[in-house]
Amino acid sequence: MSEQLADGPEAGHGHLDCRPRERVWLDREYRAPASAARHPYCVVCGTVRSLTWPRARPIGFYQSALATLKEHLERADPKSRLVQVHSHLLANRLAARPEFEDPYGTPGEVQLHAYVEVVRSVRPDLNEELILRLLPGVRRRRREEASL
């Protein structure tokens, strides 16, 4: 058995994957029945691991994205910067959302929508494209795609 530890203390336990032969057949993508795949599940709590793309990330990934967003706004226009109160509100709202508690069974697309919703609840003037573009790793992937 392979052990997959959950990220963060909110998960309550380390997820322990089932054996490969015990995996269950489920849709890989929502509403796409032709994309079935064998999904591992946690033998401790029964949570099925999400295999959707993009994959779910721990909350630290999105906290890092907030720092990147703050830096970008300060460089772009000092008047439209993300002040400390905004950063504090965003961090608290992210921590309160259930989508970021346990990335083991959470679809990544759900996390992305929740992240955009949280940022836009504090800063409705920011567009979704900018918010998603400043996620860690997005710029690197675009550079790799451009070099092909």
N, C-alpha and C positions, 0 to 999 in steps of 0.2 A: 504494500500500500504506500502511496505517496502522501506526504503530509503537506497540506496547503494551509498556512497560517493566515488568519484574517488580519486585516490592518486595523490597528487602533484598539483601545481598550473598550470601545463601545460594543464590539462584537460579542464580548462575554466569554468566548472560548476560541481556541484554535480550530479551524475547520479541518477535518480529517476526511480526505477523499475516499470514496469507495474503491473497490478493486475494479480494474478495467472491464472485467466480464460482468460486473454488476451494474454498469452504467445503464441509464434509461434512455429510450428513444423519445426525443421531443423535437419540436420545430426549432431549427436554428435561428430563424428570423420570424418575427411576429407576422402573422397572416400570410405566411409563405409555406404551405404544407409540403411542398416538394423539396424543401431544404432540411429534411430531418437529419439529426445527428445524435450520437450517443453522448449524453451529458453526465458528467460525474456529479455526485451529490455527497453531502456531508453525512457521515455515518453517525455523528453525534446529534445533530439537530434536524437532519433531513432536508436542509436547504439545497436546492439544485443550483449548480454553478451556471452563471450566464455565459454563453459562448457568443453572444452578439457582438457586432462590430459597430462602433468603437467599444473597446473593453472598458469596464468600470475602473475607476481609479480611487485611491484613498483620498481623504479630505485634504491632505497636505499638498496634493497635486493642484487642487483648486485654490488653496491658500497661496501657493506660489504664483498662480495665475493672477490673483488679486494684486500681488506685489508688482508683477510685470505690467499690469494695467495701470497701476498708480504711477510707475516710472514713465510709461508711455504718455500718459496725460500730462505729466509735469513737463516733459520735453516738447510735446506738441503745442500746448497753450497753457502758460502758467495760470491763467484765469480760470480754466476749466479743470483744474487739478482735483484729485481725489483727496480730500482733507482727512485728517485723522479720525474725525467722527464718522465719516463714511466708511473708512476702513474697519473701524470697530464694529459698526452696525453690520457690515457685510460678513465679517468673520463670525459674529454671533448668529446671524441668520443662516449661514452655511452649516454651522455646527448643530443648529436646531432642526435641520431638514433630515428626514429619515433616509433619503436617497444616498446620503454620504456616510451613514453609519457602518454599513457592511458591504463592501464592493463585491463580495463573493457571489451573491445572488442577484445583484442589481444590474440591469442593463445600462450600458454606457450612455445610450441615447437619452435615457431618463435623467441621468446625472447632468448631461449637457443642457437639457431644457431647464432643469431646476437651477443650474448655475446662472444661465442667462436671465431667468425670472428673478432670482435674488439680486443680481447686479442692477437690473432694470427697475426693481422696486425702490432702490436708493437713488439711482441715476437714470431716469427715464430718457434722458437726452442721448444716451449712448446706443448705437445700433447693434443689432445682434451679430452682424458680420465682424465688426471690430472686436467685440467681446470674445468671440470664438477664435478669431485670428491670433489673439494674444495668448492663447493657451500654450503651455510649454510643449515643444516638439513640433508644433504646426509649421513654424518657419523652416525648421530643418527638413521636414518632409517635402515642403514645396520646393526647396533648393534641390533635393534629390530628384524630384520629378522633372525639374527644369533641365537637369543635366542629362537626362535620358534622351 
